[in-house]
């Protein structure tokens, strides 16, 4: 057993931390207030290789292993959870979907653009009445000679308003239900795709979330990703990395909240001494640190399995559910340690508190994770 | 153009320095080491010169085994090669000896310009570049805020910050040594592909015998500065607040204190 990162992994983590702390952290509050992350930030990220993290050099990627990618995500989430999720979707759901399931032609067409950040990717599975129950999709994509005819509505699409390309799921065989789902690549400027208004969210407000609606929208046949009617397999394969990614995001938010609370507890004086002198505060800090460490180890364990291409659905779910619940416990305590100030927007913990909430919901709710874990136990 | 950048690995500027129990040094346990921030400006300038005029950037550093990591960081940012002056006997070298060893190593490679930081943020001696200029018999400009190469690449014009904050423009022929101030440029972040490529770049390890020194010429033995012991600066006393309702009364106390205790009026 070896808990040490490789030299590359260490350097990547340090450099991501440097960029995140110096460049992103000072802007995070502004992204949150304006509900927007400016394009220039994505341009900078592209120049530094963060838009094609795990893609091979051949497609303009940075060729990182999955553990390095997770380390970057953790550092970015510490600085700005909204940007982290945007990047996570782009890298692990969109780039990776095309890399794993695309034809060589599709790879050549899309991956260099995505890796260079010329295009941003979004992932669209959820529908108004199909969340955890992905089998009840209603959107249809019916093959008609050389094109698919798409009708339906997709909700909560991360990067919806800034994306140029959507990895998109719909029923190609409605009777077969979940065995009739296919994955399609939809370009933004296709006719009859209507991108809705920006959703107003509780947290991760810098990330752009939209509804998409399709009305007799025609997508060329060659935009099918993978095999027809085998889309669910793609969705499920991508879920693992998405979940480990949210686990890393949770750990990042939690660590940022602990760091703030720790610092605050040393500065804040009550009853004539810094509040960190009080055992009630010390024990909170101790529990937060211990829980974060446990969450981090679960996330790294799942990332390690993923990087070795070992099946890790249960481990990914464990990491995700544990880390997201730890994050919510930790941000709650961080606000508590800050007292009234923690409820004010001037203090970063207020944002962490809002940002953390979604980690228990997206990429599979905590309940969905527990289903995966218990199925693993009972099989 | 052959560009040499001298760098030093130093404790991260956020390190809380502690002195060890016998006062012979600092507690190194748990310290995170980074590339000296002033050297980052030197490196950035070197990489920009390479991008503009072509050539090669060689990073050179004297330090223990861990200094390789700092060299590797520079390779990730865009330097082409590294030289690590790495020998147990080098430990404890003062600025004079450090410059002597650097000079020897640099004199064996081609160079047109040598860039350094204006000082290391650990000991803040600000001496190595001047000693180095002396050993290599080269002109130097320190505390450089702006640098321009002549079009024939035969000279540089450097803007430096003088003692009283005044700006001086100095032109010197190449090869020369330039010691960077923080306004020289905005150092870039290492890109992920840059980091991935850094491990494939060569870092040459040079020891005492490679450089033809004897052990008593280097390290503490060869040094002219002997450190007797380390101590932390005294803690600053807390400020004093003069209480009182009547401003005249308060002022009288203040004047009295400034005259008798602070002795500044």
Interface residues (C-beta under 8 A of the other chain):
Chain A: X7 X8 X11 X12 X15 X18 X19 X23 X47 X48 X49 X50 X53 X57 X62 X63 X64
Chain B: X69 X72 X73 X76 X189 X190 X191 X192 X193 X194 X195 X196 X198 X199
